[in-house]
C-alpha cells in the first residue's frame, strides 16, 4: 500500500460508522448543545470524510 489515503479512509469510515450507529441506537445522548445529538453528527462527518478519502484513493488507481 503506497497510498496513505486508503487506510486513512478505512479508519475514518469505520469509526464514523460506529459512532453513527451509536448515535442512532443508544438511549444515552452526549448533549453538549441541547437537542443536538453530537454522536450522530460527528459520526456522519467522519463517515463522509472517510468516504471521500477512499474515493480519492481509488480514483487515482484508475
C-alpha positions in Angstrom: 0.0 0.0 0.0 1.8 3.1 -1.2 -1.1 5.4 -0.8 -2.0 6.6 2.8 -5.5 7.7 1.7 -6.8 4.2 1.6 -6.0 3.1 5.2 -6.9 6.5 6.5 -10.2 6.4 4.7 -11.0 2.9 6.1 -10.1 4.1 9.6 -12.3 7.2 9.5 -15.2 5.4 7.7 -15.1 2.6 10.3 -15.0 5.0 13.3 -17.7 7.1 11.7 -19.9 4.2 11.1 -19.5 3.0 14.7 -20.2 6.5 16.1 -23.2 7.0 13.7 -24.8 3.7 14.8 -24.1 4.6 18.5 -25.8 7.9 18.0 -28.8 6.4 16.3 -29.4 3.4 18.6 -28.1 4.5 22.0 -30.5 5.8 24.5 -27.7 7.8 26.2 -27.1 11.1 24.4 -24.0 13.2 24.6 -25.7 16.5 24.7 -23.1 19.3 24.6 -25.7 21.5 23.0 -29.4 21.0 24.0 -31.4 19.0 21.4 -28.4 18.1 19.3 -27.1 14.5 19.0 -23.4 15.1 18.9 -22.6 11.4 18.3 -24.8 11.3 15.3 -23.4 14.4 13.6 -19.8 13.6 14.4 -20.2 10.0 13.1 -21.8 11.3 9.9 -19.0 13.8 9.4 -16.3 11.1 9.9 -18.1 8.7 7.6 -18.3 11.3 4.8 -14.6 12.2 5.3 -13.6 8.5 5.2 -15.7 8.0 2.1 -14.0 11.0 0.4 -10.6 9.7 1.3 -11.5 6.2 -0.1 -12.9 7.7 -3.3 -9.7 9.8 -3.8 -7.5 6.7 -3.3 -9.5 4.5 -5.7 -9.8 7.3 -8.3 -6.0 7.7 -8.6 -5.6 4.0 -9.3 -7.8 4.1 -12.3 
